[in-house]
Amino acid sequence: MISNTPTDDGGAIDEAMIERVVRAFYGRARLDPLIGPIFDSMLHDWDTHIRQICDFWSSALLKTGRYRGQPMAAHMPLPVEAPHFDRWLEIFTATARDICPPEAAAQFIERAYRIAESLELGLAARRQAMGKIIKRRPPG
């Protein structure tokens, strides 16, 4: 098991740090009464999910290009709204600050806020568009 302690190597983000943050975040998020049930209802293979999210963060922060998924499509069926994004950010921010040196935590947090904003806006736009399509009915 990977430790949830800050690094003492100068604080550069690396794959090991990403994995520590991801594992610690999901350990906390799964226990949260607001977002935990969403994760637990949708995810059954946690090891695969953790690897995929590590790939995502590796691509986002280290530019490795390992992540090949579609975050918008993956989140479309989830029952998430603004309070869920807010809670996700609270837990993620606390996790990054607890595990990473300040400079690395700031990078994780800044990217997390941009990702959350993009996902939240994208989901709202797509759901609104889908709602308009679904609401269209022929007359009579």
DSSP file (Angstrom, degrees, kcal/mol; ACC not computed):
  #  RESIDUE AA STRUCTURE BP1 BP2  ACC     N-H-->O    O-->H-N    N-H-->O    O-->H-N    TCO  KAPPA ALPHA  PHI   PSI    X-CA   Y-CA   Z-CA
    1    1 A M              0   0    0      0, 0.0     2,-0.3     0, 0.0     0, 0.0   0.000 360.0 360.0 360.0 144.3    0.0    0.0    0.0
    2    2 A I        -     0   0    0     17,-0.1     2,-0.1     1,-0.1    14,-0.0  -0.660 360.0-118.1 -87.1 137.2    1.2    3.5   -0.8
    3    3 A S        -     0   0    0     -2,-0.3    21,-0.1     1,-0.1     2,-0.1  -0.360   7.7-139.0 -71.5 150.1    1.7    5.9    2.1
    4    4 A N        +     0   0    0     -2,-0.1    -1,-0.1    19,-0.1    -2,-0.0  -0.309  64.0 117.2-101.4  46.0   -0.3    9.1    2.4
    5    5 A T  S    S-     0   0    0     -2,-0.1    94,-0.1     1,-0.1    15,-0.0  -0.838  71.4 -97.2-114.8 152.4    2.6   11.2    3.5
    6    6 A P        -     0   0    0      0, 0.0    94,-0.2     0, 0.0     2,-0.1  -0.252  42.3-110.7 -62.4 153.3    4.3   14.2    1.7
    7    7 A T        -     0   0    0     92,-0.4     3,-0.1     1,-0.1     0, 0.0  -0.440  15.3-156.8 -78.2 158.8    7.3   13.5   -0.3
    8    8 A D        +     0   0    0     -2,-0.1    -1,-0.1     1,-0.1     0, 0.0  -0.046  69.1  98.2-122.7  30.5   10.7   14.8    0.8
    9    9 A D  S    S-     0   0    0      3,-0.1     3,-0.3     0, 0.0    -1,-0.1   0.120 113.7 -78.0-104.2  20.5   12.3   14.9   -2.7
   10   10 A G        -     0   0    0      1,-0.2    -2,-0.1    -3,-0.1    -3,-0.0   0.269  69.9 -89.7 100.4 -11.6   11.8   18.5   -3.4
   11   11 A G        +     0   0    0      1,-0.3     2,-0.2    92,-0.1    -1,-0.2   0.560  69.0 156.9  91.3   7.8    8.1   18.2   -4.2
   12   12 A A        -     0   0    0     -3,-0.3     2,-0.3     1,-0.1    -1,-0.3  -0.469  48.2-112.3 -68.7 137.3    8.1   17.6   -8.0
   13   13 A I        +     0   0    0     -2,-0.2     2,-0.3    48,-0.1    -1,-0.1  -0.524  49.5 161.0 -70.3 131.2    5.0   15.8   -9.1
   14   14 A D     >  -     0   0    0     -2,-0.3     4,-2.3    -3,-0.0     5,-0.2  -0.826  55.6 -86.9-138.7 179.8    5.7   12.3  -10.3
   15   15 A E  H  > S+     0   0    0     -2,-0.3     4,-2.4     1,-0.2     5,-0.2   0.870 124.7  54.0 -59.8 -38.7    3.7    9.1  -11.0
   16   16 A A  H  > S+     0   0    0      2,-0.2     4,-2.2     1,-0.2    -1,-0.2   0.904 109.2  47.9 -64.6 -40.8    4.1    8.0   -7.3
   17   17 A M  H  > S+     0   0    0      2,-0.2     4,-2.6     1,-0.2     5,-0.2   0.919 110.1  52.5 -66.0 -42.6    2.7   11.3   -6.0
   18   18 A I  H  X S+     0   0    0     -4,-2.3     4,-2.8     1,-0.2     5,-0.2   0.933 110.0  48.5 -57.8 -46.2   -0.2   11.1   -8.5
   19   19 A E  H  X S+     0   0    0     -4,-2.4     4,-2.7     1,-0.2     5,-0.3   0.900 110.1  51.5 -63.9 -39.6   -1.0    7.6   -7.3
   20   20 A R  H  X S+     0   0    0     -4,-2.2     4,-2.3     2,-0.2     5,-0.2   0.929 112.9  45.4 -61.7 -43.8   -0.9    8.7   -3.6
   21   21 A V  H  X S+     0   0    0     -4,-2.6     4,-2.9     2,-0.2    -2,-0.2   0.943 114.6  47.5 -64.7 -47.9   -3.2   11.6   -4.3
   22   22 A V  H  X S+     0   0    0     -4,-2.8     4,-2.5    -5,-0.2     5,-0.2   0.935 114.8  45.1 -61.4 -47.9   -5.7    9.5   -6.3
   23   23 A R  H  X S+     0   0    0     -4,-2.7     4,-2.1    -5,-0.2    -1,-0.2   0.920 115.8  46.3 -63.8 -43.2   -5.8    6.6   -3.9
   24   24 A A  H  X S+     0   0    0     -4,-2.3     4,-1.9    -5,-0.3    -2,-0.2   0.912 111.6  52.3 -66.3 -41.4   -6.2    8.9   -0.9
   25   25 A F  H  X S+     0   0    0     -4,-2.9     4,-3.5    -5,-0.2     5,-0.2   0.956 112.1  44.3 -58.8 -51.0   -8.8   11.0   -2.6
   26   26 A Y  H  X S+     0   0    0     -4,-2.5     4,-2.2     1,-0.2    -1,-0.2   0.847 108.7  57.8 -66.7 -31.9  -11.0    8.0   -3.4
   27   27 A G  H  < S+     0   0    0     -4,-2.1     4,-0.4    -5,-0.2    -1,-0.2   0.899 115.8  36.6 -60.3 -39.4  -10.5    6.6    0.0
   28   28 A R  H >X S+     0   0    0     -4,-1.9     3,-1.0    -3,-0.2     4,-0.6   0.906 115.1  53.6 -77.5 -44.7  -12.0    9.8    1.4
   29   29 A A  H >< S+     0   0    0     -4,-3.5     3,-1.1     1,-0.3    -3,-0.2   0.866 102.1  58.5 -62.6 -37.4  -14.6   10.3   -1.3
   30   30 A R  T 3< S+     0   0    0     -4,-2.2    -1,-0.3     1,-0.3    -2,-0.2   0.775 107.1  48.7 -64.3 -24.5  -16.1    6.8   -0.9
   31   31 A L  T <4 S+     0   0    0     -3,-1.0    -1,-0.3    -4,-0.4    -2,-0.2   0.559  87.0 107.1 -89.4  -9.8  -16.8    7.6    2.7
   32   32 A D    <X  -     0   0    0     -3,-1.1     4,-1.7    -4,-0.6    -3,-0.0  -0.520  67.5-141.1 -75.4 132.6  -18.4   11.0    2.0
   33   33 A P  T  4 S+     0   0    0      0, 0.0    -1,-0.1     0, 0.0    -4,-0.0   0.744  97.0  43.2 -67.4 -21.9  -22.2   11.0    2.4
   34   34 A L  T  4 S+     0   0    0      2,-0.1     4,-0.3     3,-0.1    50,-0.1   0.932 130.8  15.8 -87.7 -53.1  -22.8   13.1   -0.7
   35   35 A I  T  > S+     0   0    0      2,-0.1     4,-1.8     1,-0.1     3,-0.4   0.700 108.7  78.0 -98.6 -19.0  -20.5   11.8   -3.3
   36   36 A G  H  X S+     0   0    0     -4,-1.7     4,-2.7     1,-0.2     5,-0.2   0.918  92.1  52.5 -56.0 -47.9  -19.6    8.4   -1.9
   37   37 A P  H  > S+     0   0    0      0, 0.0     4,-1.9     0, 0.0    -1,-0.2   0.829 106.5  54.8 -60.7 -30.6  -22.9    6.7   -2.9
   38   38 A I  H  > S+     0   0    0     -3,-0.4     4,-1.5    -4,-0.3     5,-0.2   0.950 111.4  43.6 -66.9 -47.9  -22.4    7.9   -6.5
   39   39 A F  H  X S+     0   0    0     -4,-1.8     4,-2.7     1,-0.2     3,-0.4   0.944 115.1  48.9 -60.1 -47.9  -19.0    6.3   -6.7
   40   40 A D  H  < S+     0   0    0     -4,-2.7    -1,-0.2     1,-0.2    -2,-0.2   0.814 111.7  48.9 -66.3 -29.8  -20.1    3.1   -5.0
   41   41 A S  H  < S+     0   0    0     -4,-1.9    -1,-0.2    -5,-0.2    -2,-0.2   0.775 120.9  34.8 -79.2 -24.6  -23.2    2.7   -7.2
   42   42 A M  H  < S+     0   0    0     -4,-1.5     2,-0.5    -3,-0.4    -2,-0.2   0.721 108.9  64.5-102.3 -24.7  -21.3    3.2  -10.5
   43   43 A L     <  +     0   0    0     -4,-2.7     3,-0.1    -5,-0.2    -1,-0.1  -0.875  38.3 155.2-111.6 131.1  -17.9    1.6   -9.8
   44   44 A H  S    S+     0   0    0     -2,-0.5     2,-0.7     1,-0.2     3,-0.1   0.561  71.9  56.8-122.6 -20.5  -17.3   -2.0   -9.2
   45   45 A D     >  +     0   0    0      1,-0.2     4,-2.0     2,-0.1    -1,-0.2  -0.780  60.8 172.5-114.6  85.4  -13.7   -2.5  -10.3
   46   46 A W  H  > S+     0   0    0     -2,-0.7     4,-3.0     1,-0.2     5,-0.2   0.845  73.5  57.9 -66.0 -35.6  -11.8    0.0   -8.2
   47   47 A D  H  > S+     0   0    0      1,-0.2     4,-2.2     2,-0.2    -1,-0.2   0.930 109.3  45.0 -61.6 -44.4   -8.4   -1.1   -9.3
   48   48 A T  H  > S+     0   0    0      2,-0.2     4,-2.4     1,-0.2    -1,-0.2   0.917 114.0  49.9 -64.0 -43.0   -9.1   -0.5  -12.9
   49   49 A H  H  X S+     0   0    0     -4,-2.0     4,-2.8     2,-0.2     5,-0.2   0.926 109.4  50.7 -62.6 -44.9  -10.7    2.9  -12.1
   50   50 A I  H  X S+     0   0    0     -4,-3.0     4,-2.5     1,-0.2    -1,-0.2   0.924 111.3  48.6 -59.5 -44.8   -7.7    3.9  -10.0
   51   51 A R  H  X S+     0   0    0     -4,-2.2     4,-2.3    -5,-0.2    -1,-0.2   0.921 112.2  49.3 -60.8 -43.1   -5.3    3.1  -12.8
   52   52 A Q  H  X S+     0   0    0     -4,-2.4     4,-2.1     1,-0.2    -2,-0.2   0.904 112.4  46.7 -64.9 -41.3   -7.5    5.0  -15.3
   53   53 A I  H  X S+     0   0    0     -4,-2.8     4,-2.7     2,-0.2     5,-0.2   0.860 109.9  53.7 -71.7 -34.2   -7.6    8.1  -13.1
   54   54 A C  H  X S+     0   0    0     -4,-2.5     4,-2.5    -5,-0.2    -2,-0.2   0.915 109.1  49.6 -61.9 -41.4   -3.9    7.9  -12.4
   55   55 A D  H  X S+     0   0    0     -4,-2.3     4,-2.4     2,-0.2    12,-0.7   0.909 109.7  52.3 -61.3 -41.5   -3.5    7.9  -16.2
   56   56 A F  H  X S+     0   0    0     -4,-2.1     4,-2.6     1,-0.2    -2,-0.2   0.953 113.0  42.5 -59.0 -51.6   -5.8   10.9  -16.4
   57   57 A W  H  X>S+     0   0    0     -4,-2.7     4,-2.9     1,-0.2     5,-0.5   0.853 111.5  55.6 -67.6 -33.4   -3.8   12.9  -13.9
   58   58 A S  H  X5S+     0   0    0     -4,-2.5     4,-2.0    -5,-0.2     6,-1.1   0.915 112.0  43.7 -61.8 -42.6   -0.5   11.8  -15.5
   59   59 A S  H  X5S+     0   0    0     -4,-2.4     4,-0.7     4,-0.2    -2,-0.2   0.905 116.5  47.1 -67.6 -41.2   -1.7   13.1  -18.8
   60   60 A A  H  <5S+     0   0    0     -4,-2.6    -2,-0.2    -5,-0.2    -1,-0.2   0.885 127.8  22.3 -69.7 -39.4   -3.1   16.3  -17.2
   61   61 A L  H  <5S+     0   0    0     -4,-2.9    -3,-0.2    -5,-0.2    -2,-0.2   0.791 134.8  30.4-101.6 -32.3   -0.1   17.2  -15.1
   62   62 A L  H  <<S-     0   0    0     -4,-2.0    -3,-0.2    -5,-0.5    -2,-0.1   0.468  93.9-129.0-108.2  -3.6    2.9   15.4  -16.7
   63   63 A K     <  +     0   0    0     -4,-0.7    -4,-0.2    -5,-0.5    -3,-0.1   0.857  57.7 144.8  59.5  38.2    1.7   15.5  -20.3
   64   64 A T        -     0   0    0     -6,-1.1    -5,-0.2    -9,-0.2    -1,-0.1   0.733  51.9-139.2 -79.3 -22.0    2.3   11.7  -20.7
   65   65 A G        +     0   0    0    -10,-0.1    -6,-0.1    -9,-0.1    -9,-0.1   0.665  61.2 130.5  73.3  15.3   -0.7   11.2  -23.0
   66   66 A R        +     0   0    0    -11,-0.3     2,-0.4   -10,-0.0   -10,-0.2   0.807  44.9  86.6 -72.7 -28.7   -1.5    7.9  -21.2
   67   67 A Y        +     0   0    0    -12,-0.7   -15,-0.0   -11,-0.1   -14,-0.0  -0.580  43.4 167.9 -79.9 129.6   -5.2    8.7  -20.7
   68   68 A R        +     0   0    0     -2,-0.4    -1,-0.1   -16,-0.1    -2,-0.0   0.216  40.3 109.4-122.3  12.0   -7.4    7.7  -23.7
   69   69 A G        -     0   0    0    -17,-0.1    -2,-0.0     1,-0.0     0, 0.0  -0.078  68.1-120.1 -83.7-176.0  -10.9    8.1  -22.1
   70   70 A Q     >  -     0   0    0      1,-0.1     4,-2.4     2,-0.0     5,-0.2  -0.847  21.7-171.7-127.4  92.2  -13.7   10.6  -22.6
   71   71 A P  H  > S+     0   0    0      0, 0.0     4,-1.8     0, 0.0     5,-0.2   0.857  83.8  53.0 -56.9 -39.4  -14.4   12.3  -19.3
   72   72 A M  H  > S+     0   0    0      1,-0.2     4,-1.3     2,-0.2     3,-0.2   0.951 112.1  44.3 -62.7 -48.6  -17.5   14.1  -20.5
   73   73 A A  H  4 S+     0   0    0      1,-0.2     3,-0.2     2,-0.2    -1,-0.2   0.878 111.8  54.1 -63.6 -37.7  -19.1   10.9  -21.8
   74   74 A A  H  < S+     0   0    0     -4,-2.4    -1,-0.2     1,-0.2    -2,-0.2   0.830 114.0  41.5 -66.2 -31.3  -18.1    9.0  -18.6
   75   75 A H  H >< S+     0   0    0     -4,-1.8     3,-1.3    -3,-0.2     5,-0.3   0.613  90.7  88.4 -93.3 -12.8  -19.8   11.6  -16.4
   76   76 A M  T 3< S+     0   0    0     -4,-1.3    -1,-0.2     1,-0.3     4,-0.1   0.897  89.9  45.5 -54.1 -46.6  -23.0   12.1  -18.5
   77   77 A P  T 3  S+     0   0    0      0, 0.0    -1,-0.3     0, 0.0    -2,-0.1   0.577  91.6 104.3 -78.7  -4.0  -25.0    9.4  -16.8
   78   78 A L  S <  S-     0   0    0     -3,-1.3     2,-2.0     1,-0.1    -3,-0.0  -0.515  77.1-125.8 -80.0 142.3  -24.0   10.4  -13.3
   79   79 A P        +     0   0    0      0, 0.0     2,-0.4     0, 0.0    -1,-0.1  -0.438  59.3 144.1 -82.4  66.7  -26.5   12.2  -11.1
   80   80 A V        +     0   0    0     -2,-2.0     2,-0.2    -5,-0.3    -2,-0.0  -0.889  19.0 164.6-114.9 138.9  -24.1   15.1  -10.3
   81   81 A E    >>  -     0   0    0     -2,-0.4     4,-1.8    43,-0.0     3,-1.0  -0.670  57.6 -66.5-132.9-173.1  -24.9   18.7   -9.9
   82   82 A A  H 3> S+     0   0    0      1,-0.3     4,-2.7    -2,-0.2     5,-0.2   0.859 128.3  54.7 -52.0 -44.8  -23.1   21.8   -8.5
   83   83 A P  H 3> S+     0   0    0      0, 0.0     4,-2.2     0, 0.0    -1,-0.3   0.855 107.3  51.8 -61.9 -30.9  -23.1   20.6   -4.9
   84   84 A H  H <> S+     0   0    0     -3,-1.0     4,-2.6     2,-0.2    -2,-0.2   0.910 110.5  47.2 -69.3 -41.8  -21.4   17.3   -6.0
   85   85 A F  H  X S+     0   0    0     -4,-1.8     4,-2.5     2,-0.2    -1,-0.2   0.913 111.6  51.8 -64.7 -41.4  -18.7   19.3   -7.8
   86   86 A D  H  X S+     0   0    0     -4,-2.7     4,-2.2     1,-0.2    -2,-0.2   0.926 112.5  44.7 -60.3 -44.7  -18.2   21.5   -4.8
   87   87 A R  H  X S+     0   0    0     -4,-2.2     4,-2.6     2,-0.2     5,-0.3   0.903 110.4  54.4 -67.9 -40.9  -17.8   18.6   -2.5
   88   88 A W  H  X S+     0   0    0     -4,-2.6     4,-2.8     1,-0.2     5,-0.2   0.928 110.9  46.8 -56.0 -46.0  -15.4   16.8   -4.9
   89   89 A L  H  X S+     0   0    0     -4,-2.5     4,-2.9     2,-0.2     5,-0.2   0.885 110.0  52.8 -66.4 -38.7  -13.3   19.9   -5.0
   90   90 A E  H  X S+     0   0    0     -4,-2.2     4,-2.3     2,-0.2    -2,-0.2   0.950 114.6  41.3 -60.3 -48.7  -13.3   20.2   -1.2
   91   91 A I  H  X S+     0   0    0     -4,-2.6     4,-2.4     2,-0.2    -2,-0.2   0.917 116.6  48.6 -67.2 -42.7  -12.2   16.6   -0.7
   92   92 A F  H  X S+     0   0    0     -4,-2.8     4,-2.8    -5,-0.3     5,-0.2   0.922 111.5  49.9 -64.3 -43.5   -9.6   16.8   -3.5
   93   93 A T  H  X S+     0   0    0     -4,-2.9     4,-2.5     1,-0.2     5,-0.2   0.938 112.3  46.8 -60.3 -48.2   -8.2   20.1   -2.3
   94   94 A A  H  X S+     0   0    0     -4,-2.3     4,-2.1    -5,-0.2    -1,-0.2   0.898 113.1  50.4 -61.0 -40.6   -7.8   18.7    1.3
   95   95 A T  H  X S+     0   0    0     -4,-2.4     4,-1.9     2,-0.2     5,-0.3   0.944 111.0  47.1 -63.9 -48.5   -6.2   15.5   -0.1
   96   96 A A  H  X S+     0   0    0     -4,-2.8     4,-2.7     1,-0.2    -2,-0.2   0.912 113.7  48.5 -60.7 -42.6   -3.7   17.4   -2.2
   97   97 A R  H  < S+     0   0    0     -4,-2.5    -1,-0.2    -5,-0.2    -2,-0.2   0.857 112.4  49.0 -67.3 -33.7   -2.7   19.7    0.6
   98   98 A D  H  < S+     0   0    0     -4,-2.1    -1,-0.2    -5,-0.2    -2,-0.2   0.821 123.2  29.8 -73.0 -30.6   -2.3   16.8    3.0
   99   99 A I  H  < S+     0   0    0     -4,-1.9   -92,-0.4    -5,-0.2    -2,-0.2   0.807 111.1  60.7-101.2 -34.9   -0.2   14.7    0.7
  100  100 A C  S  < S-     0   0    0     -4,-2.7   -87,-0.0    -5,-0.3   -89,-0.0  -0.606  83.1-104.2-102.3 153.9    1.8   17.1   -1.5
  101  101 A P     >  -     0   0    0      0, 0.0     4,-2.9     0, 0.0     3,-0.3  -0.360  51.5 -97.6 -61.4 157.2    4.3   19.8   -0.9
  102  102 A P  H  > S+     0   0    0      0, 0.0     4,-2.4     0, 0.0     5,-0.2   0.846 121.9  49.5 -52.4 -42.5    2.7   23.2   -1.3
  103  103 A E  H  > S+     0   0    0      2,-0.2     4,-1.5     1,-0.2     5,-0.1   0.916 114.9  43.8 -66.6 -41.4    3.9   23.8   -4.9
  104  104 A A  H  > S+     0   0    0     -3,-0.3     4,-2.5     2,-0.2    -1,-0.2   0.910 112.2  53.0 -68.9 -42.0    2.7   20.4   -6.1
  105  105 A A  H  X S+     0   0    0     -4,-2.9     4,-2.9     1,-0.2     5,-0.2   0.916 106.7  53.5 -58.6 -42.8   -0.6   20.7   -4.2
  106  106 A A  H  X S+     0   0    0     -4,-2.4     4,-2.6    -5,-0.3    -1,-0.2   0.885 108.6  49.4 -60.7 -38.9   -1.2   24.1   -5.9
  107  107 A Q  H  X S+     0   0    0     -4,-1.5     4,-2.1     2,-0.2     5,-0.2   0.932 112.8  46.5 -66.4 -45.6   -0.7   22.5   -9.3
  108  108 A F  H  X S+     0   0    0     -4,-2.5     4,-2.6     1,-0.2    -2,-0.2   0.943 115.7  46.2 -58.4 -48.0   -3.1   19.6   -8.5
  109  109 A I  H  X S+     0   0    0     -4,-2.9     4,-2.4     2,-0.2     5,-0.2   0.911 110.9  50.7 -66.5 -44.2   -5.7   22.0   -7.1
  110  110 A E  H  X S+     0   0    0     -4,-2.6     4,-1.8    -5,-0.2    -1,-0.2   0.928 114.4  44.7 -59.7 -44.7   -5.5   24.5   -9.9
  111  111 A R  H  X S+     0   0    0     -4,-2.1     4,-2.6    -5,-0.2    -2,-0.2   0.887 110.3  55.2 -67.4 -38.8   -5.9   21.8  -12.5
  112  112 A A  H  X S+     0   0    0     -4,-2.6     4,-2.8     1,-0.2    -2,-0.2   0.902 107.5  49.7 -61.2 -41.7   -8.8   20.2  -10.5
  113  113 A Y  H  X S+     0   0    0     -4,-2.4     4,-2.3     2,-0.2    -1,-0.2   0.902 111.9  47.7 -65.7 -40.0  -10.7   23.5  -10.5
  114  114 A R  H  X S+     0   0    0     -4,-1.8     4,-2.3    -5,-0.2    -2,-0.2   0.915 113.6  47.9 -65.9 -41.4  -10.3   23.9  -14.2
  115  115 A I  H  X S+     0   0    0     -4,-2.6     4,-2.8     2,-0.2     5,-0.2   0.929 112.4  48.7 -64.3 -45.7  -11.4   20.3  -14.8
  116  116 A A  H  X S+     0   0    0     -4,-2.8     4,-3.0     1,-0.2     5,-0.2   0.916 112.1  48.9 -61.6 -43.6  -14.4   20.6  -12.6
  117  117 A E  H  X S+     0   0    0     -4,-2.3     4,-2.5    -5,-0.2     5,-0.3   0.929 113.1  47.1 -62.2 -45.1  -15.5   23.8  -14.2
  118  118 A S  H  X S+     0   0    0     -4,-2.3     4,-2.6     2,-0.2    -2,-0.2   0.928 115.5  45.0 -62.8 -46.3  -15.1   22.3  -17.7
  119  119 A L  H  X S+     0   0    0     -4,-2.8     4,-3.0     2,-0.2     5,-0.3   0.931 113.7  49.2 -63.9 -45.8  -17.0   19.1  -16.7
  120  120 A E  H  X S+     0   0    0     -4,-3.0     4,-2.1    -5,-0.2    -2,-0.2   0.926 115.4  43.0 -62.9 -45.0  -19.8   21.0  -14.9
  121  121 A L  H  X S+     0   0    0     -4,-2.5     4,-2.4    -5,-0.2    -1,-0.2   0.916 115.9  48.9 -66.6 -42.8  -20.3   23.4  -17.8
  122  122 A G  H  X S+     0   0    0     -4,-2.6     4,-2.5    -5,-0.3     5,-0.2   0.911 112.2  47.6 -63.9 -43.2  -20.1   20.7  -20.4
  123  123 A L  H  X S+     0   0    0     -4,-3.0     4,-2.8     2,-0.2     5,-0.2   0.916 112.1  50.1 -64.8 -42.6  -22.5   18.4  -18.6
  124  124 A A  H  X S+     0   0    0     -4,-2.1     4,-2.3    -5,-0.3    -2,-0.2   0.919 112.7  47.0 -62.5 -43.2  -25.0   21.3  -18.1
  125  125 A A  H  X S+     0   0    0     -4,-2.4     4,-2.4     2,-0.2    -2,-0.2   0.924 114.9  45.4 -65.3 -44.2  -24.8   22.2  -21.8
  126  126 A R  H  X S+     0   0    0     -4,-2.5     4,-2.7     2,-0.2    -2,-0.2   0.901 113.9  48.8 -67.4 -39.9  -25.2   18.6  -23.0
  127  127 A R  H  X S+     0   0    0     -4,-2.8     4,-2.5    -5,-0.2    -1,-0.2   0.892 111.7  49.6 -66.9 -38.0  -28.1   17.9  -20.5
  128  128 A Q  H  X S+     0   0    0     -4,-2.3     4,-2.0    -5,-0.2    -2,-0.2   0.927 112.2  48.0 -65.1 -43.7  -29.8   21.1  -21.6
  129  129 A A  H  X S+     0   0    0     -4,-2.4     4,-2.0     1,-0.2    -2,-0.2   0.908 112.6  48.5 -62.8 -41.8  -29.4   20.2  -25.2
  130  130 A M  H  X S+     0   0    0     -4,-2.7     4,-3.1     1,-0.2    -1,-0.2   0.895 108.8  54.3 -65.2 -38.8  -30.7   16.6  -24.5
  131  131 A G  H  X S+     0   0    0     -4,-2.5     4,-2.1     1,-0.2    -1,-0.2   0.883 107.7  49.9 -61.9 -38.8  -33.7   18.1  -22.6
  132  132 A K  H  X S+     0   0    0     -4,-2.0     4,-0.8     2,-0.2    -1,-0.2   0.903 113.3  46.0 -66.6 -40.6  -34.6   20.2  -25.6
  133  133 A I  H >< S+     0   0    0     -4,-2.0     3,-0.8     1,-0.2    -2,-0.2   0.933 113.7  48.1 -67.7 -44.9  -34.4   17.2  -27.9
  134  134 A I  H 3< S+     0   0    0     -4,-3.1    -2,-0.2     1,-0.2    -1,-0.2   0.859 108.0  55.9 -64.0 -35.2  -36.4   15.0  -25.6
  135  135 A K  H 3< S+     0   0    0     -4,-2.1     2,-0.5    -5,-0.2    -1,-0.2   0.662  82.4 102.8 -74.4 -16.0  -39.1   17.7  -25.0
  136  136 A R    <<  +     0   0    0     -3,-0.8    -4,-0.0    -4,-0.8    -3,-0.0  -0.557  47.4 166.9 -73.1 122.3  -39.8   18.0  -28.8
  137  137 A R        -     0   0    0     -2,-0.5     3,-0.1     0, 0.0    -2,-0.0  -0.990  39.6-106.2-134.3 143.0  -43.0   16.1  -29.6
  138  138 A P        -     0   0    0      0, 0.0     0, 0.0     0, 0.0     0, 0.0  -0.373  47.7 -99.3 -65.1 148.1  -45.1   16.2  -32.7
  139  139 A P              0   0    0      0, 0.0     0, 0.0     0, 0.0     0, 0.0  -0.271 360.0 360.0 -66.3 154.6  -48.3   18.2  -32.4
  140  140 A G              0   0    0     -3,-0.1     0, 0.0     0, 0.0     0, 0.0   0.419 360.0 360.0  77.0 360.0  -51.6   16.4  -31.8
